[in-house]
Structures are given as structure tokens and as C-alpha cells.
Amino acid sequence: MIFQKSKYIGLILTVSFLTLGFILMSGGGSSDPNVFNEEIFSFRRITLAPLIIVGSYIALIWLILKKSPN
């Protein structure tokens, strides 16, 4: 194995948080182009999802660069 078991678990968790962030950011479109949907600018899409994504990328980089205790 290239990494230890704990690194693989951390990588799986960070990738799942990345996926969650992109899922939270999606949607909110309108089927009618003449109608504006205010849900596009909700707290979930503008603040929460980008924070989850940026935090996940930071955690992912930290996990990859962290030295093994060996």
C-alpha cells in the first residue's frame, strides 16, 4: 500500500464532502426562462456549499502532504 489505512479513510471522507458540497450547490434553476428564481442566491448555495468545498480541498491537500509516522 502506498498510504496507511487511516489516510485512505480520510481521502474517502474528503471526497465525499466534496461531493456533498457540489450537490448542495446544484439546482435552483427555473424551467421557464422568463421567471427568475430567488432560490439561486440562497445561503446554502452562496455560502455553505463553497465553504464545504474549500474546506474539503484544504483537508485533502493536508492529508496527501502529511508525513507518515514511520
PEFEN-V319341 format. One record per run of one state. SS is the DSSP state (helix for helix, strand for strand, loop for the rest). FROM is the first residue (numbers start at 1). LEN is the number of residues. If there is no record, write none. Layout:
ss	from	len
SS	FROM	LEN
SS	FROM	LEN
//
This chain:
ss	from	len
loop	1	4
helix	5	21
loop	26	12
helix	38	4
loop	42	1
helix	43	23
loop	66	5
//
